[in-house]
Amino acid sequence: MSHYKGLYMLFNLQRYSTHDGPGIRSVVFLKGCTLGCRWCQNPESRSPRREVLFDARLCLDQCRLCASACPHAIRRDGPQPVIDRHRLTEQDLDNLQHCCPSQALVVCGEPQTVDEIMAAVLRDKPFYDRSGGGVTLSGGEPFLQPALAATLLARSKAAGIHTAVESCLHVPWKYIEPSLGHLDLLLADLKHVDSARFRQWTDGSARRVLDNFRRLAARGTPMVIRVPLIPHFNADREAVRQITDFAADELGAREIHFLPYHTLGIHKYHLLDMPYLAPDTGLDDPDLLDFACHYAGQKGMTAWIRG
């Protein structure tokens, strides 16, 4: 990141969102995540650095602009460019940023200052005020950039804007704590409570996540628990019971959202030249969803099925 000293890496800033907290919101998507969830629908968010996405369907056969802009990492011997992603430098990515006329090749990741991000957030403050909305930090994992997260939340609160964070909580506690005094709502993923299953499917530590959940509950942090239901991972009654029991009994959670698995992000893996290791069909199990909502209700929680 030294190439962009004083800047922070985003991969999107979505305005007028209604799915990432109450009201109309601006969602700031920060690059970088400590997990490698097989089903991740935003694989472009995993790396903290910029990267190239290439869609062969949009490529112009006779165009060689990308190979000319980056000859040591891209060659054009046939109808499609061959990209050696490991050889791309920051200067190469600068050269490729606005190179492709058909947008077959795009660079994901935009370095911005705190002031630039806040200017975009403040632009829609009238919509937040009227709808009870605000700003949501998402990712990737927003707490992986702890100084940025705390600063954006603090400045938003100072401007009278409701604040929320979407997090997998797979970071050290010291990354989370600086933001808590400026946070109105945490939307936190509880993927599994079984350590072996969690590591197999996410490459991460369930213990770290569960410990962070416990600390947040002890602090009284307003939370909505979100459970992505993934076939062969946690989309079964026993896993749902275990997850719901932890949320209700150990955290005292009052609201839980179940998110049925979908495959809308598969195409991004092709654009990044990455394998897709999750099921290739979405979750279609209304009986399980009914059970999840009923069981959560028995545990004293309000349950929702979210898309």
C-alpha positions in Angstrom: 0.0 0.0 0.0 3.0 2.3 0.1 2.2 3.3 -3.5 -0.9 4.9 -2.0 0.3 6.4 1.2 -2.5 8.2 3.0 -5.2 6.5 0.8 -7.5 3.6 1.5 -8.7 0.9 -0.8 -12.4 0.6 -1.7 -14.0 -1.6 -4.3 -17.4 0.0 -4.4 -19.5 2.7 -2.9 -23.2 1.9 -3.3 -25.8 4.6 -2.8 -29.5 4.2 -2.1 -29.1 0.8 -0.6 -32.1 -0.6 1.5 -30.6 -4.0 2.5 -27.7 -3.1 4.7 -29.3 -1.6 7.8 -32.4 0.6 8.4 -33.6 3.2 5.9 -31.7 4.4 2.8 -28.0 3.9 3.1 -24.7 4.4 1.5 -22.6 1.3 1.7 -18.8 1.7 1.6 -17.1 -1.6 0.5 -13.6 -1.9 1.7 -11.1 -4.3 0.2 -9.4 -7.0 2.2 -10.7 -10.0 4.2 -9.1 -12.5 6.5 -11.4 -15.4 5.5 -11.6 -17.4 2.3 -15.2 -18.6 2.4 -15.9 -21.0 -0.4 -19.3 -19.3 -1.2 -18.1 -15.7 -1.1 -20.2 -13.7 -3.5 -17.6 -10.8 -3.6 -14.3 -12.6 -4.3 -12.9 -9.3 -5.5 -13.1 -8.1 -1.9 -10.6 -10.7 -0.5 -7.3 -9.1 -1.5 -6.5 -5.7 0.1 -4.8 -4.7 -3.2 -6.2 -3.8 -6.6 -6.7 -6.6 -9.1 -7.8 -7.2 -12.6 -11.1 -8.7 -13.7 -11.3 -9.9 -17.3 -14.5 -10.8 -19.2 -13.7 -12.5 -22.5 -17.2 -12.0 -23.8 -16.6 -8.2 -24.0 -13.1 -8.4 -25.5 -12.5 -6.8 -28.9 -10.7 -9.3 -31.1 -8.4 -6.8 -32.9 -7.6 -4.6 -29.9 -4.2 -4.8 -28.2 -4.3 -1.8 -25.9 -4.0 -3.8 -22.7 -0.9 -5.7 -24.1 0.6 -2.4 -25.2 0.0 -0.8 -21.8 1.4 -3.8 -19.9 3.7 -5.8 -22.2 5.6 -7.8 -19.5 2.4 -9.2 -17.9 -0.1 -9.3 -20.8 0.4 -10.9 -24.2 -2.0 -11.1 -27.1 -0.9 -14.1 -29.3 -4.5 -15.1 -30.1 -8.0 -13.8 -29.9 -7.8 -13.2 -26.2 -5.1 -11.6 -24.0 -3.2 -13.9 -21.6 -2.8 -12.2 -18.3 0.0 -13.1 -15.9 -1.6 -11.7 -12.7 1.4 -12.4 -10.5 3.6 -10.0 -12.6 1.2 -7.0 -12.4 2.7 -4.1 -10.5 1.0 -1.0 -9.1 2.2 1.0 -12.1 0.7 -1.7 -14.4 -2.6 -1.3 -12.7 -2.4 2.5 -13.1 -1.8 2.0 -16.8 -4.7 -0.5 -17.2 -7.2 1.6 -15.1 -8.8 3.3 -18.2 -7.2 1.3 -20.9 -10.0 -1.1 -22.2 -12.6 0.6 -24.5 -15.1 -2.2 -24.0 -14.6 -2.7 -20.3 -13.6 -6.3 -20.8 -10.7 -5.6 -18.6 -11.3 -3.6 -15.4 -9.2 -2.8 -12.4 -11.0 -3.5 -9.1 -10.0 -1.2 -6.3 -10.1 2.5 -5.9 -7.7 4.3 -3.6 -9.4 7.2 -1.8 -8.8 9.6 1.1 -11.1 9.8 4.1 -12.2 13.2 2.9 -13.2 11.8 -0.5 -15.2 9.0 1.1 -17.0 11.3 3.5 -17.8 13.7 0.7 -19.6 10.9 -1.1 -21.4 9.8 2.1 -22.5 13.3 3.0 -24.0 13.9 -0.4 -27.1 11.8 0.5 -27.6 13.0 4.0 -31.1 14.3 3.2 -32.1 10.8 2.2 -30.7 9.4 5.5 -32.6 12.0 7.5 -35.9 11.3 5.9 -35.7 7.5 5.9 -33.8 6.8 9.2 -30.9 5.6 7.1 -27.2 6.2 7.2 -23.8 4.8 6.3 -22.8 1.1 6.4 -19.2 -0.1 6.2 -18.9 -3.4 4.4 -16.4 -5.5 2.5 -14.4 -7.6 2.5 -13.9 -7.1 6.2 -14.1 -3.4 7.2 -12.5 -3.9 10.6 -9.4 -5.1 8.7 -8.7 -1.4 8.1 -9.3 -0.4 11.8 -8.1 3.2 11.6 -10.3 3.9 8.5 -13.3 2.2 10.0 -13.1 4.1 13.3 -12.5 7.5 11.5 -15.4 7.1 9.1 -17.8 6.0 11.8 -16.7 8.9 14.1 -17.0 11.5 11.4 -20.4 10.1 10.3 -21.7 10.2 13.9 -20.4 13.8 14.3 -22.5 14.7 11.2 -25.6 13.2 12.7 -25.6 10.0 10.5 -26.6 6.6 11.7 -23.7 4.1 11.5 -23.6 0.4 10.8 -20.9 -2.2 10.0 -21.2 -5.5 8.2 -18.6 -7.9 9.6 -17.5 -11.5 9.8 -15.6 -10.6 13.1 -12.6 -12.7 12.1 -10.1 -10.0 13.2 -8.2 -9.3 16.5 -10.4 -7.6 19.1 -8.1 -4.6 19.0 -9.2 -3.9 15.5 -12.9 -3.8 16.5 -12.8 -1.9 19.8 -11.8 1.5 18.5 -15.0 1.7 16.4 -17.5 0.7 19.1 -18.0 4.2 20.5 -19.2 5.4 17.1 -21.3 2.4 16.1 -25.1 2.3 16.1 -25.6 -1.2 14.7 -23.5 -4.3 13.9 -24.6 -6.7 11.3 -22.5 -9.7 12.1 -22.1 -13.1 10.4 -22.4 -16.2 12.5 -21.5 -18.9 10.0 -21.0 -21.9 12.3 -20.0 -22.8 15.8 -18.2 -26.0 14.9 -14.4 -25.2 14.6 -13.5 -28.0 12.2 -16.4 -27.2 9.8 -15.7 -23.5 10.0 -12.0 -24.0 9.2 -12.7 -26.4 6.3 -15.1 -24.0 4.6 -13.6 -20.6 5.5 -9.9 -21.2 6.3 -10.5 -19.3 9.5 -10.9 -19.8 13.3 -14.4 -20.1 14.7 -13.0 -19.5 18.2 -11.8 -16.0 17.2 -15.2 -15.1 15.8 -17.2 -16.6 18.8 -14.9 -14.8 21.3 -15.5 -11.5 19.5 -19.2 -12.1 19.6 -19.1 -12.7 23.4 -17.1 -9.6 24.0 -19.5 -7.5 21.9 -22.5 -9.0 23.8 -20.8 -8.1 27.1 -20.4 -4.5 25.8 -24.1 -4.3 24.9 -23.3 -3.6 21.2 -26.6 -3.5 19.2 -26.3 -6.5 16.9 -28.3 -8.3 14.2 -27.0 -11.9 13.8 -26.9 -13.0 10.1 -26.6 -16.7 9.2 -25.7 -17.6 5.5 -27.2 -21.0 5.0 -24.8 -23.0 2.8 -25.6 -26.5 1.5 -23.2 -29.2 2.9 -21.8 -26.6 5.4 -24.5 -25.4 7.8 -27.8 -25.8 5.9 -29.1 -28.6 8.2 -31.3 -28.7 11.3 -28.5 -29.6 13.7 -26.2 -26.7 12.6 -29.1 -24.3 12.7 -29.9 -25.4 16.2 -26.3 -25.0 17.4 -26.0 -21.5 15.8 -29.3 -20.3 17.1 -28.6 -21.7 20.6 -25.3 -19.7 20.7 -27.0 -16.5 19.5 -29.8 -16.8 22.0 -28.3 -18.4 25.0 -24.7 -16.9 25.0 -25.3 -13.6 23.3 -28.9 -12.8 24.3 -29.5 -11.8 20.7 -33.0 -10.7 19.8 -32.9 -10.6 16.0 -31.5 -13.2 13.6 -31.5 -13.2 9.8 -31.2 -16.4 7.7 -29.7 -15.8 4.3 -30.3 -18.7 1.8 -27.3 -19.5 -0.4 -27.4 -18.2 -4.0 -24.9 -18.4 -6.8 -25.1 -14.8 -8.2 -21.4 -14.3 -7.7 -20.1 -17.3 -9.6 -19.2 -15.3 -12.7 -16.8 -13.1 -10.7 -14.6 -16.1 -10.1 -14.2 -16.6 -13.9 -13.3 -12.9 -14.2 -10.6 -13.3 -11.6 -9.4 -16.6 -13.0 -10.2 -18.3 -9.7 -11.9 -21.7 -9.0 -15.3 -21.8 -7.5 -15.4 -24.4 -4.7 -19.0 -24.1 -3.4 -22.2 -25.8 -4.7 -23.3 -24.6 -8.1 -27.0 -24.4 -7.2 -28.7 -22.3 -4.7 -30.5 -23.4 -1.5 -34.1 -24.5 -2.2 -35.3 -25.9 1.1 -38.4 -24.2 2.4 -38.8 -26.8 5.2 -35.4 -25.9 6.6 -36.2 -22.2 6.4 -39.5 -22.7 8.2 -37.7 -24.8 10.9 -35.0 -22.1 11.3 -37.6 -19.3 11.9 -39.7 -21.5 14.2 -36.8 -22.6 16.3 -35.5 -19.0 16.6 -38.9 -17.9 17.7 -38.9 -20.6 20.4 -35.6 -19.2 21.6 -37.2 -15.7 21.9 -35.7 -14.2 18.8 -37.3 -12.5 15.8 -36.2 -14.3 12.7 -36.2 -13.1 9.1 -35.4 -14.7 5.8 -33.3 -12.3 3.7 -32.2 -12.5 0.1 
